[in-house]
């Protein structure tokens, strides 16, 4: 196995162009598991730890641009006020040691339906920035995932960053697992409420072949929320929102949970995150 270690972004893109089968590695929390269990044996590893450009974050017009190498720990410590849903999701990732190493870029690269960052990125309406020696493009995260552990990223591209609105509304995240830590989600849900545009964003994890949005649920809730008065959300609205979120899932039965359980759990998570987000927005309980 060849080991490539570029010192800057241009070298990294050139290395990926010359070795399109090379596996990028930064935190290595997914890659090393596959290597250790002999699930994957790439021809080369592309070590990105010296590419400091990937660890930067800043504003880009009306967007917040976060480098693919920013760790979950830094998202929690430095960006919780700017990406609140993602920061909440970050707190559920593995152990402190894993959060010190793992990155959203790596989560996107693996494209797992159970990726903890994915629902929050979907709810926030994020963009994924992909780069190669051919140029740079930004793909809506809603179009990024195309199948289990598959994305639109081409073999010669690297994930450079993700981008979200620089002034987020209220965001929440919750997940169900077999225990509280060090666990893959049985299912997860993220919610974003934007009072300025009266828009609702949703994200479903670990309940379909790809991370999903609950589009019908979001449209229903956006039309039914008492945005002007900030009054209590009617029980019927909360219940219907949960039903629509559960119906948007495409789960399977597996060792972590049944399809029926996942739909039920998502409905519960949808109602809970709505209650939390509405309270955060100053709404009546």
VENURTA-V408558 format. One record per residue. N is the residue number from 0. RES is the residue in three letters. SS is DSSP state (h for helix, s for strand, l for the rest). PHI is phi in whole degrees, 0 to 359 (* if undefined). D_FIRST is the distance of its C-alpha to the first C-alpha in Angstrom with 2 decimals. Layout:
{{N RES SS PHI D_FIRST} {N RES SS PHI D_FIRST}}
This chain:
{{0 UNK l * 0.00} {1 UNK s 276 3.81} {2 UNK s 240 6.56} {3 UNK s 251 9.83} {4 UNK l 224 13.08} {5 UNK l 292 16.18} {6 UNK l 260 19.54} {7 UNK l 210 21.68} {8 UNK h 294 22.06} {9 UNK h 298 22.47} {10 UNK h 295 19.26} {11 UNK h 296 17.47} {12 UNK h 294 19.23} {13 UNK h 295 18.52} {14 UNK h 295 14.75} {15 UNK h 292 15.02} {16 UNK h 294 17.33} {17 UNK h 283 15.14} {18 UNK l 228 12.04} {19 UNK l 298 14.00} {20 UNK l 274 11.35} {21 UNK l 294 9.59} {22 UNK s 269 10.65} {23 UNK s 294 13.17} {24 UNK s 218 13.67} {25 UNK l 233 16.92} {26 UNK l 288 18.71} {27 UNK l 78 15.95} {28 UNK l 289 18.77} {29 UNK l 265 17.76} {30 UNK h 300 13.97} {31 UNK h 292 13.80} {32 UNK h 297 16.39} {33 UNK h 296 14.52} {34 UNK h 292 11.41} {35 UNK h 295 13.96} {36 UNK l 265 15.95} {37 UNK l 58 13.22} {38 UNK l 277 14.74} {39 UNK l 217 11.66} {40 UNK l 220 8.12} {41 UNK l 293 7.08} {42 UNK l 289 5.18} {43 UNK s 206 5.17} {44 UNK s 251 7.38} {45 UNK s 250 10.73} {46 UNK s 282 12.71} {47 UNK l 255 16.36} {48 UNK l 291 18.20} {49 UNK l 269 19.69} {50 UNK l 274 21.09} {51 UNK h 293 24.56} {52 UNK h 300 26.01} {53 UNK h 285 24.34} {54 UNK h 258 26.36} {55 UNK l 267 29.73} {56 UNK s 218 32.41} {57 UNK s 179 35.80} {58 UNK s 272 38.32} {59 UNK s 225 38.08} {60 UNK l 66 41.63} {61 UNK l 273 42.53} {62 UNK s 245 38.98} {63 UNK s 262 36.90} {64 UNK s 252 33.40} {65 UNK s 242 30.78} {66 UNK s 299 27.35} {67 UNK l 295 24.38} {68 UNK l 265 23.28} {69 UNK l 288 26.67} {70 UNK s 279 26.42} {71 UNK h 299 28.74} {72 UNK h 300 30.56} {73 UNK h 290 31.45} {74 UNK h 300 32.61} {75 UNK h 291 34.96} {76 UNK h 283 36.14} {77 UNK h 253 36.41} {78 UNK h 233 36.75} {79 UNK l 301 38.63} {80 UNK l 283 41.68} {81 UNK l 259 39.88} {82 UNK l 228 37.62} {83 UNK h 298 39.63} {84 UNK h 295 38.30} {85 UNK h 292 34.68} {86 UNK h 295 35.57} {87 UNK h 298 37.20} {88 UNK h 297 34.16} {89 UNK h 299 31.97} {90 UNK l 293 34.17} {91 UNK l 264 33.26} {92 UNK l 277 29.48} {93 UNK l 48 28.23} {94 UNK l 251 29.31} {95 UNK h 304 30.09} {96 UNK h 297 26.77} {97 UNK h 292 24.92} {98 UNK h 296 27.31} {99 UNK h 289 26.56} {100 UNK h 245 22.88} {101 UNK l 288 22.82} {102 UNK s 228 23.70} {103 UNK h 294 25.53} {104 UNK h 301 22.94} {105 UNK h 293 20.37} {106 UNK h 298 23.15} {107 UNK h 294 23.82} {108 UNK h 298 20.23} {109 UNK h 285 20.06} {110 UNK l 56 23.53} {111 UNK l 287 24.64} {112 UNK l 300 28.38} {113 UNK l 264 28.71} {114 UNK l 302 27.29} {115 UNK h 293 29.91} {116 UNK h 283 29.97} {117 UNK h 295 30.57} {118 UNK h 301 34.26} {119 UNK h 295 35.29} {120 UNK h 294 33.66} {121 UNK h 296 35.45} {122 UNK h 298 38.73} {123 UNK h 280 38.51} {124 UNK l 70 37.90} {125 UNK l 288 34.70} {126 UNK s 247 32.86} {127 UNK s 251 29.10} {128 UNK s 267 28.16} {129 UNK s 248 25.32} {130 UNK s 223 24.31} {131 UNK s 208 22.59} {132 UNK l 294 23.49} {133 UNK l 278 26.17} {134 UNK s 139 27.91} {135 UNK s 238 28.46} {136 UNK s 221 30.02} {137 UNK s 242 31.37} {138 UNK s 245 31.41} {139 UNK s 304 33.79} {140 UNK h 298 31.97} {141 UNK h 294 34.29} {142 UNK h 253 32.55} {143 UNK h 284 28.95} {144 UNK s 272 28.30} {145 UNK s 239 28.63} {146 UNK s 176 27.63} {147 UNK l 303 25.94} {148 UNK l 58 22.67} {149 UNK s 228 23.22} {150 UNK s 221 24.52} {151 UNK l 280 25.74} {152 UNK l 299 22.79} {153 UNK l 274 21.45} {154 UNK l 303 17.79} {155 UNK l 266 18.40} {156 UNK l 260 20.24} {157 UNK s 240 19.71} {158 UNK s 279 22.29} {159 UNK s 269 24.39} {160 UNK s 190 27.21} {161 UNK s 234 29.77} {162 UNK s 229 33.49} {163 UNK s 223 36.55} {164 UNK s 305 40.28} {165 UNK l 290 41.10} {166 UNK l 239 44.15} {167 UNK l 288 43.28} {168 UNK l 278 45.98} {169 UNK s 263 45.88} {170 UNK s 229 42.71} {171 UNK s 220 42.05} {172 UNK s 211 39.29} {173 UNK s 208 39.42} {174 UNK s 216 37.32} {175 UNK s 246 37.97} {176 UNK l 218 35.73} {177 UNK l 289 36.33} {178 UNK l 206 36.68} {179 UNK l 276 36.91} {180 UNK l 213 33.49} {181 UNK l 54 29.90} {182 UNK l 215 30.39} {183 UNK l 282 29.32} {184 UNK l 296 32.38} {185 UNK l 288 34.62} {186 UNK s 197 35.84} {187 UNK s 211 36.31} {188 UNK s 212 38.59} {189 UNK s 235 39.06} {190 UNK s 225 42.28} {191 UNK s 229 43.32} {192 UNK s 242 46.97} {193 UNK s 248 48.01} {194 UNK l 292 51.76} {195 UNK l 290 52.11} {196 UNK l 263 51.00} {197 UNK l 55 51.82} {198 UNK s 248 48.46} {199 UNK s 237 46.44} {200 UNK s 246 42.66} {201 UNK s 225 40.94} {202 UNK s 208 37.47} {203 UNK s 244 36.64} {204 UNK s 239 33.46} {205 UNK l 60 32.30} {206 UNK l 215 35.14} {207 UNK l 177 33.87} {208 UNK l 291 30.94} {209 UNK l 221 30.42} {210 UNK l 301 32.01} {211 UNK s 231 35.60} {212 UNK l 257 38.70} {213 UNK l 254 42.16} {214 UNK h 296 43.93} {215 UNK h 297 47.27} {216 UNK h 297 47.41} {217 UNK h 295 46.76} {218 UNK h 295 49.45} {219 UNK h 300 51.90} {220 UNK h 294 51.43} {221 UNK h 300 51.71} {222 UNK h 280 55.04} {223 UNK h 258 56.39} {224 UNK l 293 55.58} {225 UNK l 280 58.66} {226 UNK l 303 57.03} {227 UNK l 290 60.42} {228 UNK l 273 62.03} {229 UNK l 57 58.97} {230 UNK l 286 60.90} {231 UNK l 296 59.56} {232 UNK l 283 57.30} {233 UNK l 304 59.35} {234 UNK h 302 58.21} {235 UNK h 294 58.21} {236 UNK h 291 55.81} {237 UNK h 300 53.41} {238 UNK h 294 53.59} {239 UNK h 293 53.11} {240 UNK h 300 50.14} {241 UNK h 300 48.47} {242 UNK h 300 49.30} {243 UNK h 292 47.84} {244 UNK h 296 44.56} {245 UNK h 300 44.26} {246 UNK h 291 45.15} {247 UNK h 284 42.41} {248 UNK l 287 39.67} {249 UNK l 228 38.01} {250 UNK l 279 36.90} {251 UNK l 234 36.03} {252 UNK l 276 36.84} {253 UNK s 211 33.97} {254 UNK l 293 33.61} {255 UNK l 269 34.10} {256 UNK s 169 37.30} {257 UNK l 274 39.42} {258 UNK h 297 39.89} {259 UNK h 297 43.49} {260 UNK h 297 42.60} {261 UNK h 298 40.13} {262 UNK h 298 42.83} {263 UNK h 297 45.37} {264 UNK h 297 43.15} {265 UNK h 295 42.32} {266 UNK h 298 46.05} {267 UNK h 294 46.65} {268 UNK h 297 43.89} {269 UNK h 297 45.30} {270 UNK h 294 48.78} {271 UNK h 294 47.62} {272 UNK h 295 45.56} {273 UNK h 297 48.48} {274 UNK h 298 50.87} {275 UNK h 296 48.73} {276 UNK h 294 48.10} {277 UNK h 295 51.75} {278 UNK h 296 52.89} {279 UNK h 300 50.52} {280 UNK l 279 52.13} {281 UNK l 93 55.54} {282 UNK l 280 56.56} {283 UNK l 287 58.90} {284 UNK l 288 57.50}}
